[in-house]
Structure formats: structure tokens, C-alpha cells
């Protein structure tokens, strides 16, 4: 994961705090076996950040998982 990638993801959701909450929840889901929303065989953390960057997952994701 590059720093540029995480900065783009933070800009997509609005704040680094929200990014951490969203990405950590999504990583847990990916580790449990949920299908990734982006192609590739990256690690769960990178996959979650790519999903956030592509705006496939955003702040509304936090409301859905709570």
C-alpha cells in the first residue's frame, strides 16, 4: 500500500478518522470471506483502500455495519 493510495482514500471519505473506521470494518469482512468489490489478489488492507478510493464504499458503510 502506498502513502498516495491512503491519502486518496482519506479524501474520498472526508477524514482520516473515518477512513480508519471504514477500512478496518471492511478488512474484517474480507478476512471472513466476503467477496472483494475490486479485481485483484491484493491483501485485505489494500483491497479495502482500493474499494474506498473507487467510492464503492463510503461513510454510509458505517451505518450499514452497526
C-alpha positions as MATLAB code, in Angstrom:
seq = 'XXXXXXXXXXXXXXXXXXXXXXXXXXXXXXXXXXXXXXXXXXXXXXXXXXXXXXXXXXXXXXXXXX';
ca = [
       0.000    0.000    0.000;
       1.422    3.335   -0.931;
       1.018    6.525    1.011;
      -0.543    8.187   -2.030;
      -3.190    5.482   -2.067;
      -4.173    6.046    1.555;
      -4.308    9.822    1.004;
      -6.694    9.353   -1.914;
      -8.857    7.081    0.223;
      -8.930    9.654    3.065;
     -10.007   12.343    0.621;
     -12.763   10.057   -0.683;
     -14.375    9.712    2.774;
     -13.511   13.118    4.190;
     -11.217   12.392    7.132;
      -8.512   10.010    8.256;
     -10.592    9.016   11.288;
     -13.481    7.890    9.080;
     -11.027    6.124    6.801;
      -9.678    4.049    9.694;
     -13.163    3.075   10.861;
     -14.404    2.156    7.383;
     -11.249    0.358    6.271;
     -10.897   -1.677    9.472;
     -14.506   -2.846    9.282;
     -14.115   -3.772    5.618;
     -10.824   -5.609    6.243;
     -12.539   -7.732    8.897;
     -15.260   -8.606    6.394;
     -12.740   -9.511    3.704;
     -10.851  -11.737    6.144;
     -14.123  -13.515    6.961;
     -14.513  -14.402    3.286;
     -16.644  -11.639    1.774;
     -16.039  -11.071   -1.931;
     -13.910   -8.057   -2.868;
     -15.576   -5.330   -4.932;
     -12.429   -4.665   -6.981;
     -10.477   -7.125   -9.124;
      -7.078   -8.351   -7.991;
      -5.432  -10.555   -5.435;
      -4.204   -7.898   -3.026;
      -4.073   -8.206    0.734;
      -7.311   -7.280    2.538;
      -5.987   -3.880    3.655;
      -5.016   -2.846    0.138;
      -8.287   -4.172   -1.246;
     -10.308   -2.178    1.298;
      -8.413    1.025    0.471;
      -8.907    0.467   -3.256;
     -12.645   -0.024   -2.702;
     -12.789    3.238   -0.752;
     -10.747    5.109   -3.382;
     -13.091    3.895   -6.120;
     -16.022    5.100   -3.983;
     -17.524    1.628   -3.836;
     -17.557    2.007   -0.047;
     -18.085    5.283    1.800;
     -19.444    6.762    5.021;
     -22.793    5.041    4.514;
     -20.944    1.769    5.012;
     -20.507    2.544    8.721;
     -24.280    2.886    9.190;
     -24.857   -0.444    7.450;
     -22.475   -2.438    9.649;
     -23.583   -1.047   13.027;
];
